[in-house]
Each structure stands twice: as structure tokens, then as C-alpha cells.
């Protein structure tokens, strides 16, 4: 038990000493920061996205499209009640798979 507490004390003193000195000890992890960090994925896209600067463009509304035509007769939308009853349909079993021996 004493060796465990001695190891913890050594680790604690290493961490404290590494904060005080300018050079880190040889066996500790050091995180080096980049002098010019780059933006990652979404942050970059948000910063470099095209921005509307012209008043006519700022006031522009989204395009309005005509409504979609009705679905063909062989397609139909199901409500929650109908979808529950449709999911209980029994599907016939497929043919038995052919087993090929490699002997």
C-alpha cells in the first residue's frame, strides 16, 4: 500500500513541478498548441458561408413551388391505425437455401 501512495505522491509532484518549470519532465505528456489553429468542419463552414449583403438579396423570399400532384392509385398513404394492421401481414417463407459443401 505504501508503494502505491509513494507512486501517487511522485506523480503529483511531477505534475506540480511541470507547471512551475518552463521545460516539462521527460516522462510526462505535453500538449502543444498550434500558433495558427484551423477551424474544424462546421465552424469553418459557418465562418466561410456566403452571406447576403445586398438589400434586394436580403429581402428575397424562398421559392414557392406548385403543390405536388396526387399519388397514383397503386400508392396510398397509411395512417397510424392502418400501418399497425398492415405490419402484421405474414410473408411466405422463401425457398430453403442450398448448402454447398467444400469437401
Backbone atoms as SQL, in Angstrom:
CREATE TABLE atoms (id INTEGER PRIMARY KEY, chain TEXT, resi INTEGER, resn TEXT, atom TEXT, x REAL, y REAL, z REAL);
INSERT INTO atoms VALUES
  (1, 'A', 1, 'UNK', 'N', 0.819, -1.184, 0.000),
  (2, 'A', 1, 'UNK', 'CA', 0.000, 0.000, 0.000),
  (3, 'A', 1, 'UNK', 'C', 0.864, 1.249, 0.000),
  (4, 'A', 2, 'UNK', 'N', 2.001, 1.177, 0.657),
  (5, 'A', 2, 'UNK', 'CA', 2.867, 2.356, 0.733),
  (6, 'A', 2, 'UNK', 'C', 3.490, 2.668, -0.627),
  (7, 'A', 3, 'UNK', 'N', 3.736, 1.629, -1.441),
  (8, 'A', 3, 'UNK', 'CA', 4.327, 1.886, -2.749),
  (9, 'A', 3, 'UNK', 'C', 3.321, 2.608, -3.651),
  (10, 'A', 4, 'UNK', 'N', 2.028, 2.304, -3.469),
  (11, 'A', 4, 'UNK', 'CA', 1.004, 2.974, -4.243),
  (12, 'A', 4, 'UNK', 'C', 0.912, 4.452, -3.875),
  (13, 'A', 5, 'UNK', 'N', 0.953, 4.751, -2.578),
  (14, 'A', 5, 'UNK', 'CA', 0.889, 6.152, -2.160),
  (15, 'A', 5, 'UNK', 'C', 2.166, 6.895, -2.540),
  (16, 'A', 6, 'UNK', 'N', 3.300, 6.199, -2.545),
  (17, 'A', 6, 'UNK', 'CA', 4.556, 6.832, -2.959),
  (18, 'A', 6, 'UNK', 'C', 4.520, 7.158, -4.447),
  (19, 'A', 7, 'UNK', 'N', 3.944, 6.239, -5.247),
  (20, 'A', 7, 'UNK', 'CA', 3.828, 6.485, -6.681),
  (21, 'A', 7, 'UNK', 'C', 2.880, 7.651, -6.945),
  (22, 'A', 8, 'UNK', 'N', 1.797, 7.738, -6.183),
  (23, 'A', 8, 'UNK', 'CA', 0.850, 8.845, -6.343),
  (24, 'A', 8, 'UNK', 'C', 1.505, 10.165, -5.953),
  (25, 'A', 9, 'UNK', 'N', 2.304, 10.162, -4.901),
  (26, 'A', 9, 'UNK', 'CA', 2.992, 11.379, -4.477),
  (27, 'A', 9, 'UNK', 'C', 4.012, 11.816, -5.522),
  (28, 'A', 10, 'UNK', 'N', 4.713, 10.851, -6.127),
  (29, 'A', 10, 'UNK', 'CA', 5.680, 11.178, -7.169),
  (30, 'A', 10, 'UNK', 'C', 4.989, 11.774, -8.376),
  (31, 'A', 11, 'UNK', 'N', 3.865, 11.184, -8.756),
  (32, 'A', 11, 'UNK', 'CA', 3.111, 11.697, -9.889),
  (33, 'A', 11, 'UNK', 'C', 2.594, 13.100, -9.604),
  (34, 'A', 12, 'UNK', 'N', 2.111, 13.318, -8.386),
  (35, 'A', 12, 'UNK', 'CA', 1.597, 14.639, -8.018),
  (36, 'A', 12, 'UNK', 'C', 2.709, 15.671, -8.044),
  (37, 'A', 13, 'UNK', 'N', 3.873, 15.323, -7.529),
  (38, 'A', 13, 'UNK', 'CA', 4.981, 16.284, -7.531),
  (39, 'A', 13, 'UNK', 'C', 5.464, 16.549, -8.954),
  (40, 'A', 14, 'UNK', 'N', 5.397, 15.529, -9.832),
  (41, 'A', 14, 'UNK', 'CA', 5.789, 15.726, -11.227),
  (42, 'A', 14, 'UNK', 'C', 4.846, 16.697, -11.910),
  (43, 'A', 15, 'UNK', 'N', 3.561, 16.542, -11.640),
  (44, 'A', 15, 'UNK', 'CA', 2.581, 17.441, -12.245),
  (45, 'A', 15, 'UNK', 'C', 2.769, 18.865, -11.727),
  (46, 'A', 16, 'UNK', 'N', 2.967, 19.017, -10.432),
  (47, 'A', 16, 'UNK', 'CA', 3.163, 20.344, -9.855),
  (48, 'A', 16, 'UNK', 'C', 4.447, 20.962, -10.376),
  (49, 'A', 17, 'UNK', 'N', 5.520, 20.177, -10.429),
  (50, 'A', 17, 'UNK', 'CA', 6.792, 20.697, -10.911),
  (51, 'A', 17, 'UNK', 'C', 6.744, 21.060, -12.386),
  (52, 'A', 18, 'UNK', 'N', 5.974, 20.312, -13.176),
  (53, 'A', 18, 'UNK', 'CA', 5.903, 20.610, -14.604),
  (54, 'A', 18, 'UNK', 'C', 5.176, 21.934, -14.843),
  (55, 'A', 19, 'UNK', 'N', 4.301, 22.336, -13.943),
  (56, 'A', 19, 'UNK', 'CA', 3.623, 23.619, -14.088),
  (57, 'A', 19, 'UNK', 'C', 4.544, 24.774, -13.725),
  (58, 'A', 20, 'UNK', 'N', 5.497, 24.527, -12.845),
  (59, 'A', 20, 'UNK', 'CA', 6.378, 25.589, -12.371),
  (60, 'A', 20, 'UNK', 'C', 7.559, 25.849, -13.312),
  (61, 'A', 21, 'UNK', 'N', 8.037, 24.811, -13.962),
  (62, 'A', 21, 'UNK', 'CA', 9.222, 24.972, -14.797),
  (63, 'A', 21, 'UNK', 'C', 8.827, 25.225, -16.238),
  (64, 'A', 22, 'UNK', 'N', 9.754, 25.769, -16.999),
  (65, 'A', 22, 'UNK', 'CA', 9.475, 26.051, -18.401),
  (66, 'A', 22, 'UNK', 'C', 9.644, 24.806, -19.263),
  (67, 'A', 23, 'UNK', 'N', 10.486, 23.865, -18.871),
  (68, 'A', 23, 'UNK', 'CA', 10.660, 22.632, -19.639),
  (69, 'A', 23, 'UNK', 'C', 9.961, 21.503, -18.902),
  (70, 'A', 24, 'UNK', 'N', 9.158, 20.719, -19.585),
  (71, 'A', 24, 'UNK', 'CA', 8.437, 19.635, -18.926),
  (72, 'A', 24, 'UNK', 'C', 9.365, 18.475, -18.601),
  (73, 'A', 25, 'UNK', 'N', 9.003, 17.670, -17.611),
  (74, 'A', 25, 'UNK', 'CA', 9.810, 16.484, -17.322),
  (75, 'A', 25, 'UNK', 'C', 9.775, 15.522, -18.498),
  (76, 'A', 26, 'UNK', 'N', 10.707, 14.615, -18.557),
  (77, 'A', 26, 'UNK', 'CA', 10.884, 13.747, -19.711),
  (78, 'A', 26, 'UNK', 'C', 9.734, 12.762, -19.903),
  (79, 'A', 27, 'UNK', 'N', 9.084, 12.309, -18.844),
  (80, 'A', 27, 'UNK', 'CA', 8.097, 11.248, -18.970),
  (81, 'A', 27, 'UNK', 'C', 6.657, 11.749, -18.826),
  (82, 'A', 28, 'UNK', 'N', 6.388, 12.999, -19.079),
  (83, 'A', 28, 'UNK', 'CA', 5.007, 13.470, -18.974),
  (84, 'A', 28, 'UNK', 'C', 4.477, 13.812, -20.365),
  (85, 'A', 29, 'UNK', 'N', 3.165, 13.831, -20.510),
  (86, 'A', 29, 'UNK', 'CA', 2.555, 14.183, -21.779),
  (87, 'A', 29, 'UNK', 'C', 2.492, 15.701, -21.888),
  (88, 'A', 30, 'UNK', 'N', 2.815, 16.200, -23.045),
  (89, 'A', 30, 'UNK', 'CA', 2.798, 17.635, -23.274),
  (90, 'A', 30, 'UNK', 'C', 1.843, 17.924, -24.421),
  (91, 'A', 31, 'UNK', 'N', 0.951, 18.870, -24.219),
  (92, 'A', 31, 'UNK', 'CA', 0.042, 19.278, -25.266),
  (93, 'A', 31, 'UNK', 'C', 0.578, 20.558, -25.868),
  (94, 'A', 32, 'UNK', 'N', 0.911, 20.491, -27.141),
  (95, 'A', 32, 'UNK', 'CA', 1.424, 21.682, -27.805),
  (96, 'A', 32, 'UNK', 'C', 0.307, 22.303, -28.618),
  (97, 'A', 33, 'UNK', 'N', 0.128, 23.593, -28.463),
  (98, 'A', 33, 'UNK', 'CA', -0.912, 24.293, -29.189),
  (99, 'A', 33, 'UNK', 'C', -0.336, 24.860, -30.477),
  (100, 'A', 34, 'UNK', 'N', -1.134, 24.861, -31.497),
  (101, 'A', 34, 'UNK', 'CA', -0.700, 25.416, -32.767),
  (102, 'A', 34, 'UNK', 'C', -0.709, 26.929, -32.683),
  (103, 'A', 35, 'UNK', 'N', 0.213, 27.548, -33.369),
  (104, 'A', 35, 'UNK', 'CA', 0.225, 29.010, -33.369),
  (105, 'A', 35, 'UNK', 'C', -0.877, 29.559, -34.264),
  (106, 'A', 36, 'UNK', 'N', -1.309, 28.770, -35.256),
  (107, 'A', 36, 'UNK', 'CA', -2.403, 29.183, -36.140),
  (108, 'A', 36, 'UNK', 'C', -3.415, 28.038, -36.246),
  (109, 'A', 37, 'UNK', 'N', -4.265, 27.863, -35.237),
  (110, 'A', 37, 'UNK', 'CA', -5.208, 26.755, -35.289),
  (111, 'A', 37, 'UNK', 'C', -6.215, 26.924, -36.410),
  (112, 'A', 38, 'UNK', 'N', -6.611, 25.821, -37.013),
  (113, 'A', 38, 'UNK', 'CA', -7.574, 25.862, -38.104),
  (114, 'A', 38, 'UNK', 'C', -8.956, 25.516, -37.585),
  (115, 'A', 39, 'UNK', 'N', -9.961, 26.093, -38.213),
  (116, 'A', 39, 'UNK', 'CA', -11.337, 25.777, -37.835),
  (117, 'A', 39, 'UNK', 'C', -11.667, 24.369, -38.312),
  (118, 'A', 40, 'UNK', 'N', -12.502, 23.683, -37.564),
  (119, 'A', 40, 'UNK', 'CA', -12.885, 22.328, -37.901),
  (120, 'A', 40, 'UNK', 'C', -14.284, 22.313, -38.505),
  (121, 'A', 41, 'UNK', 'N', -14.473, 21.569, -39.535),
  (122, 'A', 41, 'UNK', 'CA', -15.742, 21.246, -40.197),
  (123, 'A', 41, 'UNK', 'C', -16.824, 22.310, -40.088),
  (124, 'A', 42, 'UNK', 'N', -17.753, 22.159, -39.160),
  (125, 'A', 42, 'UNK', 'CA', -18.916, 23.037, -39.094),
  (126, 'A', 42, 'UNK', 'C', -18.523, 24.467, -38.796),
  (127, 'A', 43, 'UNK', 'N', -17.552, 24.658, -37.919),
  (128, 'A', 43, 'UNK', 'CA', -17.112, 26.017, -37.591),
  (129, 'A', 43, 'UNK', 'C', -16.568, 26.710, -38.833),
  (130, 'A', 44, 'UNK', 'N', -15.833, 25.975, -39.639),
  (131, 'A', 44, 'UNK', 'CA', -15.295, 26.553, -40.871),
  (132, 'A', 44, 'UNK', 'C', -16.416, 26.897, -41.848),
  (133, 'A', 45, 'UNK', 'N', -17.382, 25.993, -42.005),
  (134, 'A', 45, 'UNK', 'CA', -18.481, 26.243, -42.937),
  (135, 'A', 45, 'UNK', 'C', -19.331, 27.421, -42.482),
  (136, 'A', 46, 'UNK', 'N', -19.520, 27.567, -41.185),
  (137, 'A', 46, 'UNK', 'CA', -20.305, 28.693, -40.687),
  (138, 'A', 46, 'UNK', 'C', -19.558, 30.010, -40.902),
  (139, 'A', 47, 'UNK', 'N', -18.249, 29.987, -40.766),
  (140, 'A', 47, 'UNK', 'CA', -17.481, 31.221, -40.938),
  (141, 'A', 47, 'UNK', 'C', -17.373, 31.622, -42.401),
  (142, 'A', 48, 'UNK', 'N', -17.231, 30.642, -43.293),
  (143, 'A', 48, 'UNK', 'CA', -16.971, 30.956, -44.695),
  (144, 'A', 48, 'UNK', 'C', -18.201, 30.834, -45.587),
  (145, 'A', 49, 'UNK', 'N', -19.387, 30.701, -45.005),
  (146, 'A', 49, 'UNK', 'CA', -20.592, 30.563, -45.827),
  (147, 'A', 49, 'UNK', 'C', -20.887, 31.876, -46.536),
  (148, 'A', 50, 'UNK', 'N', -21.548, 31.829, -47.676),
  (149, 'A', 50, 'UNK', 'CA', -21.877, 33.069, -48.378),
  (150, 'A', 50, 'UNK', 'C', -22.921, 33.856, -47.588),
  (151, 'A', 51, 'UNK', 'N', -22.655, 35.130, -47.388),
  (152, 'A', 51, 'UNK', 'CA', -23.556, 35.979, -46.620),
  (153, 'A', 51, 'UNK', 'C', -24.231, 36.982, -47.546),
  (154, 'A', 52, 'UNK', 'N', -25.511, 37.206, -47.323),
  (155, 'A', 52, 'UNK', 'CA', -26.258, 38.158, -48.137),
  (156, 'A', 52, 'UNK', 'C', -25.906, 39.574, -47.692),
  (157, 'A', 53, 'UNK', 'N', -25.409, 40.379, -48.631),
  (158, 'A', 53, 'UNK', 'CA', -25.040, 41.752, -48.288),
  (159, 'A', 53, 'UNK', 'C', -25.890, 42.780, -49.028),
  (160, 'A', 54, 'UNK', 'N', -26.473, 42.401, -50.149),
  (161, 'A', 54, 'UNK', 'CA', -27.284, 43.334, -50.917),
  (162, 'A', 54, 'UNK', 'C', -28.714, 43.367, -50.365),
  (163, 'A', 55, 'UNK', 'N', -29.313, 44.559, -50.260),
  (164, 'A', 55, 'UNK', 'CA', -30.678, 44.641, -49.721),
  (165, 'A', 55, 'UNK', 'C', -31.685, 43.806, -50.512),
  (166, 'A', 56, 'UNK', 'N', -31.561, 43.791, -51.846),
  (167, 'A', 56, 'UNK', 'CA', -32.514, 43.013, -52.644),
  (168, 'A', 56, 'UNK', 'C', -32.384, 41.525, -52.352),
  (169, 'A', 57, 'UNK', 'N', -31.168, 41.083, -52.009),
  (170, 'A', 57, 'UNK', 'CA', -30.942, 39.675, -51.725),
  (171, 'A', 57, 'UNK', 'C', -31.420, 39.332, -50.313),
  (172, 'A', 58, 'UNK', 'N', -31.261, 40.273, -49.383),
  (173, 'A', 58, 'UNK', 'CA', -31.699, 40.050, -48.007),
  (174, 'A', 58, 'UNK', 'C', -33.223, 39.917, -47.949),
  (175, 'A', 59, 'UNK', 'N', -33.937, 40.728, -48.738),
  (176, 'A', 59, 'UNK', 'CA', -35.402, 40.714, -48.735),
  (177, 'A', 59, 'UNK', 'C', -35.995, 39.569, -49.545),
  (178, 'A', 60, 'UNK', 'N', -35.161, 38.857, -50.283),
  (179, 'A', 60, 'UNK', 'CA', -35.668, 37.796, -51.162),
  (180, 'A', 60, 'UNK', 'C', -36.237, 36.643, -50.336),
  (181, 'A', 61, 'UNK', 'N', -37.386, 36.157, -50.731),
  (182, 'A', 61, 'UNK', 'CA', -38.070, 35.059, -50.038),
  (183, 'A', 61, 'UNK', 'C', -37.762, 33.734, -50.737),
  (184, 'A', 62, 'UNK', 'N', -38.004, 32.617, -50.050),
  (185, 'A', 62, 'UNK', 'CA', -37.785, 31.318, -50.694),
  (186, 'A', 62, 'UNK', 'C', -38.730, 31.117, -51.876),
  (187, 'A', 63, 'UNK', 'N', -38.339, 30.272, -52.794),
  (188, 'A', 63, 'UNK', 'CA', -39.154, 29.994, -53.971),
  (189, 'A', 63, 'UNK', 'C', -40.443, 29.284, -53.563),
  (190, 'A', 64, 'UNK', 'N', -41.527, 29.615, -54.240),
  (191, 'A', 64, 'UNK', 'CA', -42.817, 28.979, -53.988),
  (192, 'A', 64, 'UNK', 'C', -43.105, 28.046, -55.159),
  (193, 'A', 65, 'UNK', 'N', -43.243, 26.768, -54.853),
  (194, 'A', 65, 'UNK', 'CA', -43.481, 25.766, -55.878),
  (195, 'A', 65, 'UNK', 'C', -44.946, 25.345, -55.857),
  (196, 'A', 66, 'UNK', 'N', -45.495, 24.918, -57.003),
  (197, 'A', 66, 'UNK', 'CA', -46.885, 24.432, -57.014),
  (198, 'A', 66, 'UNK', 'C', -46.983, 23.128, -56.220),
  (199, 'A', 67, 'UNK', 'N', -48.154, 22.840, -55.684),
  (200, 'A', 67, 'UNK', 'CA', -48.296, 21.595, -54.904),
  (201, 'A', 67, 'UNK', 'C', -48.071, 20.373, -55.786),
  (202, 'A', 68, 'UNK', 'N', -47.658, 19.289, -55.164),
  (203, 'A', 68, 'UNK', 'CA', -47.391, 18.052, -55.886),
  (204, 'A', 68, 'UNK', 'C', -48.695, 17.424, -56.364),
  (205, 'A', 69, 'UNK', 'N', -48.672, 16.738, -57.486),
  (206, 'A', 69, 'UNK', 'CA', -49.894, 16.074, -57.959),
  (207, 'A', 69, 'UNK', 'C', -50.260, 14.921, -57.022),
  (208, 'A', 70, 'UNK', 'N', -51.525, 14.486, -57.068),
  (209, 'A', 70, 'UNK', 'CA', -51.921, 13.370, -56.193),
  (210, 'A', 70, 'UNK', 'C', -51.185, 12.089, -56.575),
  (211, 'A', 71, 'UNK', 'N', -51.061, 11.198, -55.588),
  (212, 'A', 71, 'UNK', 'CA', -50.366, 9.931, -55.820),
  (213, 'A', 71, 'UNK', 'C', -51.181, 9.033, -56.732),
  (214, 'A', 72, 'UNK', 'N', -50.538, 8.156, -57.510),
  (215, 'A', 72, 'UNK', 'CA', -51.279, 7.188, -58.329),
  (216, 'A', 72, 'UNK', 'C', -52.110, 6.267, -57.442),
  (217, 'A', 73, 'UNK', 'N', -53.051, 5.564, -58.050),
  (218, 'A', 73, 'UNK', 'CA', -53.967, 4.724, -57.274),
  (219, 'A', 73, 'UNK', 'C', -53.260, 3.548, -56.594),
  (220, 'A', 74, 'UNK', 'N', -52.164, 3.062, -57.164),
  (221, 'A', 74, 'UNK', 'CA', -51.477, 1.936, -56.528),
  (222, 'A', 74, 'UNK', 'C', -50.621, 2.369, -55.341),
  (223, 'A', 75, 'UNK', 'N', -50.456, 3.663, -55.122),
  (224, 'A', 75, 'UNK', 'CA', -49.758, 4.199, -53.957),
  (225, 'A', 75, 'UNK', 'C', -50.812, 4.801, -53.037),
  (226, 'A', 76, 'UNK', 'N', -50.633, 4.596, -51.751),
  (227, 'A', 76, 'UNK', 'CA', -51.559, 5.220, -50.802),
  (228, 'A', 76, 'UNK', 'C', -50.825, 5.499, -49.502),
  (229, 'A', 77, 'UNK', 'N', -51.260, 6.538, -48.820),
  (230, 'A', 77, 'UNK', 'CA', -50.687, 6.883, -47.527),
  (231, 'A', 77, 'UNK', 'C', -51.462, 6.165, -46.435),
  (232, 'A', 78, 'UNK', 'N', -50.746, 5.659, -45.443),
  (233, 'A', 78, 'UNK', 'CA', -51.373, 4.938, -44.351),
  (234, 'A', 78, 'UNK', 'C', -51.369, 5.789, -43.095),
  (235, 'A', 79, 'UNK', 'N', -52.444, 5.710, -42.328),
  (236, 'A', 79, 'UNK', 'CA', -52.474, 6.377, -41.033),
  (237, 'A', 79, 'UNK', 'C', -51.832, 5.444, -40.012),
  (238, 'A', 80, 'UNK', 'N', -51.748, 5.890, -38.758),
  (239, 'A', 80, 'UNK', 'CA', -51.127, 5.074, -37.701),
  (240, 'A', 80, 'UNK', 'C', -51.891, 3.760, -37.496),
  (241, 'A', 81, 'UNK', 'N', -53.233, 3.820, -37.517),
  (242, 'A', 81, 'UNK', 'CA', -54.035, 2.617, -37.286),
  (243, 'A', 81, 'UNK', 'C', -53.855, 1.615, -38.417),
  (244, 'A', 82, 'UNK', 'N', -53.845, 2.098, -39.638),
  (245, 'A', 82, 'UNK', 'CA', -53.709, 1.214, -40.790),
  (246, 'A', 82, 'UNK', 'C', -52.311, 0.619, -40.883),
  (247, 'A', 83, 'UNK', 'N', -51.289, 1.403, -40.508),
  (248, 'A', 83, 'UNK', 'CA', -49.921, 0.894, -40.603),
  (249, 'A', 83, 'UNK', 'C', -49.681, -0.224, -39.602),
  (250, 'A', 84, 'UNK', 'N', -50.343, -0.171, -38.422),
  (251, 'A', 84, 'UNK', 'CA', -50.186, -1.234, -37.434),
  (252, 'A', 84, 'UNK', 'C', -50.802, -2.532, -37.941),
  (253, 'A', 85, 'UNK', 'N', -51.964, -2.435, -38.595),
  (254, 'A', 85, 'UNK', 'CA', -52.607, -3.651, -39.099),
  (255, 'A', 85, 'UNK', 'C', -51.870, -4.187, -40.323),
  (256, 'A', 86, 'UNK', 'N', -51.284, -3.315, -41.144),
  (257, 'A', 86, 'UNK', 'CA', -50.545, -3.750, -42.330),
  (258, 'A', 86, 'UNK', 'C', -49.236, -4.437, -41.953),
  (259, 'A', 87, 'UNK', 'N', -48.611, -4.029, -40.822),
  (260, 'A', 87, 'UNK', 'CA', -47.330, -4.622, -40.447),
  (261, 'A', 87, 'UNK', 'C', -47.492, -6.050, -39.949),
  (262, 'A', 88, 'UNK', 'N', -48.744, -6.480, -39.649),
  (263, 'A', 88, 'UNK', 'CA', -48.982, -7.834, -39.171),
  (264, 'A', 88, 'UNK', 'C', -49.173, -8.820, -40.313),
  (265, 'A', 89, 'UNK', 'N', -48.921, -8.419, -41.544),
  (266, 'A', 89, 'UNK', 'CA', -49.079, -9.307, -42.695),
  (267, 'A', 89, 'UNK', 'C', -47.985, -10.368, -42.657),
  (268, 'A', 90, 'UNK', 'N', -48.368, -11.626, -42.874),
  (269, 'A', 90, 'UNK', 'CA', -47.414, -12.728, -42.848),
  (270, 'A', 90, 'UNK', 'C', -46.807, -12.873, -44.241),
  (271, 'A', 91, 'UNK', 'N', -45.499, -12.884, -44.293),
  (272, 'A', 91, 'UNK', 'CA', -44.786, -13.035, -45.555),
  (273, 'A', 91, 'UNK', 'C', -44.441, -14.513, -45.715),
  (274, 'A', 92, 'UNK', 'N', -44.738, -15.133, -46.858),
  (275, 'A', 92, 'UNK', 'CA', -44.411, -16.554, -47.027),
  (276, 'A', 92, 'UNK', 'C', -42.902, -16.770, -46.985),
  (277, 'A', 93, 'UNK', 'N', -42.533, -17.931, -46.465),
  (278, 'A', 93, 'UNK', 'CA', -41.110, -18.240, -46.338),
  (279, 'A', 93, 'UNK', 'C', -40.477, -18.446, -47.706),
  (280, 'A', 94, 'UNK', 'N', -39.238, -18.046, -47.818),
  (281, 'A', 94, 'UNK', 'CA', -38.505, -18.215, -49.070),
  (282, 'A', 94, 'UNK', 'C', -38.052, -19.670, -49.177),
  (283, 'A', 95, 'UNK', 'N', -37.562, -20.044, -50.340),
  (284, 'A', 95, 'UNK', 'CA', -37.063, -21.405, -50.529),
  (285, 'A', 95, 'UNK', 'C', -35.880, -21.644, -49.613),
  (286, 'A', 96, 'UNK', 'N', -35.697, -22.915, -49.270),
  (287, 'A', 96, 'UNK', 'CA', -34.578, -23.269, -48.405),
  (288, 'A', 96, 'UNK', 'C', -33.275, -22.987, -49.130),
  (289, 'A', 97, 'UNK', 'N', -32.271, -22.395, -48.461),
  (290, 'A', 97, 'UNK', 'CA', -31.001, -22.127, -49.132),
  (291, 'A', 97, 'UNK', 'C', -30.258, -23.411, -49.459),
  (292, 'A', 98, 'UNK', 'N', -29.555, -23.394, -50.534),
  (293, 'A', 98, 'UNK', 'CA', -28.781, -24.557, -50.970),
  (294, 'A', 98, 'UNK', 'C', -27.449, -24.561, -50.250),
  (295, 'A', 99, 'UNK', 'N', -27.141, -25.665, -49.594),
  (296, 'A', 99, 'UNK', 'CA', -25.876, -25.778, -48.864),
  (297, 'A', 99, 'UNK', 'C', -24.871, -26.482, -49.757),
  (298, 'A', 100, 'UNK', 'N', -23.755, -25.847, -50.000),
  (299, 'A', 100, 'UNK', 'CA', -22.717, -26.399, -50.855),
  (300, 'A', 100, 'UNK', 'C', -21.567, -26.798, -49.960),
  (301, 'A', 101, 'UNK', 'N', -21.168, -28.046, -50.023),
  (302, 'A', 101, 'UNK', 'CA', -20.036, -28.494, -49.198),
  (303, 'A', 101, 'UNK', 'C', -18.746, -28.254, -49.970),
  (304, 'A', 102, 'UNK', 'N', -17.715, -27.928, -49.256),
  (305, 'A', 102, 'UNK', 'CA', -16.415, -27.641, -49.870),
  (306, 'A', 102, 'UNK', 'C', -15.456, -28.800, -49.708),
  (307, 'A', 103, 'UNK', 'N', -15.992, -30.008, -49.498),
  (308, 'A', 103, 'UNK', 'CA', -15.113, -31.168, -49.302),
  (309, 'A', 103, 'UNK', 'C', -14.605, -31.748, -50.591);
